């Protein structure tokens, strides 16, 4: 016969509660030979779902890179666009740390959503840079004009998304918002850093990498 001890969690997340239980049990309980303790229920299901989502995040990054490489036909451009992902992660991680501090399933979903938003911002910039360079503009002028042209679309899109997410982020204590609130907070934080840093770092990296080619072509 297997004895079962069950409990409900209130006011805290399941993972931190189970980790505390495990630590106390390991310190205080000495099991006879042949006995073991298993932690199951919703905690076990959440752990499995978290592993699946983490794998899906890595797969999404790989698929995004392949699609970008297929679209731009250049590994360097795909890598520059993917720079937006760590820029988004900065804000998402900071938001997570300042709020719950727990990497829950909704938070992981928020990070996956951030990947798409951050990648889109990079595509808007790089594709316009390529168009301007195709018209014969030098790299320096291309970066300045392209960034100015794409400033309004990027800011408007980020602002619209932020305004829609703010009510969800602020209503974390309301019943039914246990999933939406952590996800909204992660996306909001990532939107802030990715939008602001994208307008400075991506143009700078693009100019540095392409200006060398421009100088070489002039010398030839």
Order of alpha helices (4+ residues) and beta strands (2+ residues): alpha-alpha-alpha-alpha-alpha-alpha-alpha
